[in-house]
Amino acid sequence: MGERTPLVDISRSSTARRRIVTALTGTALLGLAVQVPATAAPEPAPPHRTTATAQHTTAYDDTYYKDALGKTGPELKSALHTIISSGVSKLSYSQVWDALKATDQDPKNSANVILLYTGRSQSKDDNGGDPDQWNREHVWAKSHGDFGTSTGPGTDIHHLRPTDVSVNSTRGNKDFDNGGSEVGEAPGNYTDDDSYEPRDAVKGDVARMILYMAVRYDGDDGFADLEPNDKVDNGSAPAIGRLSVLKTWSEQDPPDDFEKNRNQVIFDKYQHNRNPFIDHPEWVDAIW
């Protein structure tokens, strides 16, 4: 499998270069100066850069997440499972069509939805099974655990997204990883025989959907215990990889306004549960 260079933090590289230039300039000036006052002010620290690993706070910490705060590892995962599995309203697969028209609505055109892999804005009514229409993509491929489209993980809209029909077919049930050849119909997406790499703008979205599913479905509801692993080509096993890559994607592509709004719409109007990794992306590293 061909490897591609992961996302690069350009701003951090630029900061490093500026520090080197500043240090060299300061050294030259010290060589020319006769005396440096002892009270010279220190160089100001660079501005803080928020990352996905920074501690987040939300309006739900004192209520929805109160039993999870302060926990890590298996205790945090267990607490979150209880939280996001309680009081959930479940949809039928046919109801998913209308739900996605609300959760993935184009903020610039209320008649359209945004397709996950292509980023294309497309009419809500242009859904179905024909090429170039949009359909319902299971980001956690339903064959990984064999849960199909029965009410439960097969209809959980936290991981169901509108996608171009043929691009959905190209992704198929592949695991997620870096590398491959670019997908012609979806520039910025790459694929090979056993994995799929989405465009940069939704890499974190994909990671957080996968990890939500791993917490939400742990085998206590008649469905398989879903778990991420660090492999690809998992086949029908109730597992999807590659975990190390998903963690990197989550950190490099923090939740944006579209993803946060989607989480809120699902909570308010449909399932009444939340994806905790959108509210607290730092919990990815706290668990895995």
N, C-alpha and C positions, 0 to 999 in steps of 0.2 A: 504493500500500500504506500503510495507516494505521500510524503509529509510536506505540509505547508508551514510556513513560519507563523506562529500564533500572533494574535493582536499585540501590537507594540505600544507601550505607553509613551507617546511622543512628548507629552508635556513634561514627564519626569526626565527624559533624556535631555531636553532643552534646559531644564533647571540645572542638571548636572554640568552641562557645558558652561552655563552662566557662572556657576560657582567656581569652575576652573579659571575662567577669564578673570573673575573678580580676585581670586587668590593670586594670580600672576601679576595683575596690575598692582595689588597691594604690596607685593614683594618688591616691585620696582620702585614704588614710592618710598618704601622704607629705606632703600639703598640711597636715595637722594636726600632724605630728610636729615637734618642735624639732630633733632630731638623730637620724640613723640610724647605728647602729654600723657601722664599716667591716668588721666581721667577721660581718655578718648572713649567715645560711646561704642559699644560692640555693634557689629553688623546685624541688622534686624533679621530675624528668622524668616524663612520663606513662608508664604501663606499656607495654611493647612489645606490639604487636598482630601476631600471626602472620598472614601472608597467603600466597596461593598463589605469590607471587614470592619468598618467603624461601627461603634455602638449606636443603634437607632432607638428612638422612642416613638411611640404612636399613641393615638387617642384611645387605643384599645388595651393598653398595658394594664390599666387598673381594673379592667373588667374581663374582657375576652381572654387575654393572655396571662392573667394574674397567677395562675397555677404553674406557669412555665418559667417565669422570671427567676433568674439566679441559678437555673439548672444547666447542665451540660451533658454531653454524651448520651448514653442510653436513657438516663432519667429525663433529659429534655425531649428526646424523641418520643418516649412513652407519654409524657405530659401533653405534647402537641397532638399525638394521635387521639387521645381522649378528647381534647378540645375540638379538633376539626372533624371529629366523627359524631359529635353530639348535636342533636337538634337539626340534622341535615334534611332538607327536602330533596328527594330524588326525582329526576326527570326520566321520561321515556325517551327512546331514541328519536322518535318523531318530534318531540318537543324541543330537542336540541337545535333543530333548524331555526326556530324563532328566537331561541335564547341567544344563539351566536349573532343574530342580526342586531341584538342590543349590546352584547358584550364587546363585539369587535367593530362597532360602528365607526366609520371614518369621522373623526372630529371636525373635518372640514366639509363634509358632505353627508348629511344624515340619511340620504337615500342609499348609501354604499357601505360596504364592509371593507376592511383592510385584510388582504390575504397574507398569511404568516410568512411563507418562504419567499414569495415574489415581492411583497410589499405593495402590490397593485391594489388600487381602489376600484371596487367592482360593485355593480348594482346588487342590492340585497335580493332582488327577485331573480337574478341570473344564477340560481343554484340548481344543482342536479348532477347528472352523471356524464354529460357530454364533454368532449374536449373543450378546454378554455372556460367552462363553467366552474363554479366553486362547489366543493363538497366538504364533508366533515372529516378532518384529520385527527386520528388518535396519536398524539405526540408520544405517549407510552403505547407502542404498537400493541394492539389487542391480542395478537398471537403470542406475545411474551407474557405468558400466564393463562392464555386461552380463555379470556373472559368475554370475548365477543362483543355484542352490542346489548346485552341484557342490562337492565337497570342496575346500576352500581358503577364499577370502574369503567364499563363500556359507555356510560352516558354522563360521566362526571365532566362538566364543562370547564373545570379548572385545567384540563389537559386536552380538550377538544377545541380545534381552531379551524376557521375557514381557510382552505387552500385550493389552489388551482388543481383541477382534476388530474391532469397528466403529471404535474410535479408531485402530487401526492403519491401517484403510482411509482414515480421514480424513487421517492424515499422508501416506499414499501414498508417493510418491518425492520429496516436496518437499524443497527445501533448508531450512536453518535460518536464522532471522532473527527480529528483534523485530517485533511488530505483528500486526494482523489482528483478527478477531472471536473471542470466547471460544468454546471447544469445549464444547458443551452437556453431553456425557457425561464431560468431563474438565476441571472448573473449574480455572482457573489456566494452562491451555494455550490458545494462540491460533493462528489460521491464516488465511491468505488464499489467493489463487490460486496463488502460487508459493513460499510458505514456511511454516514451522511453528515455533512457539515453545513449548517444553516448560515445565512448571511450574518455579518457582524452585529447588525442592529437588533437581532432577536436571539443571539446566542445565549444570553443570560435568561431570557424568557423560557427558552427550551430547557435549560438546566433546572430552573426553579419549578417548572411543571413536572419534570421527572422526579425531583426530590420530594415535591408535594405528594405524588402518588406513592412513593416509598413509605412515607409517614402515614398517609391516610389508610392504606390497605396493607394490613399486617397479618392477614390470615384468620381473623376472628369473626368474619362476616360471611363465610361460605365461599369466598374467593381466595385466590392464591396470595401468598405473602410476597409482595413485590419488593425487590431490593435492587439497588444499583450495584454494579461491580466494575472492575477495571479491565474488562475484556470487551471484545466485539464478537460478532457472529454467535450471539447467545441462542439463536434459534427460538424454540418454543419455551425455553426456561423462563420462569417468572423473574427475569433480570434484564437490565439494560445497562450498557456501558457507553463510554468509558468514563468512570467516576472521576478520575483525576482531571480529565479534560472538562467535564461538566463543572467541576469546582472552579477551574480557571475561567471558564466562560462566565460564570455567575459573578466572579470578582471583577472581570474586565468590562462587563456590560451590566451595570447596576440597574435596578428598576427605574423605568421612565414613567412619564405621566400616563401614557396609554396603558401600560401594564398595571399601574396602580388603579386607574379608573376601572379597568376590567375586573380587578379583584373586588372593588367596591360594589359594582353592579351585580356580580355573582352573590355577594353577601346580602345586599339589600333586597334584590328582586327574585332570586332563583334558589340557590342551594342553602343560603344563610350560613355558610362557613367560609373561611378565608384561607388563602395560601400564605402560611406564616413566613415563607422565605422572601415574599415580596415586602411584607411589613418589616421583617428583621432579617435581611440578607446575611448578617453576620452569623446567624444560626446554622448556616451551611457548614462552616468550619467548626462550629461548636459541637456538631453531631458527627461529622465525617472527617 
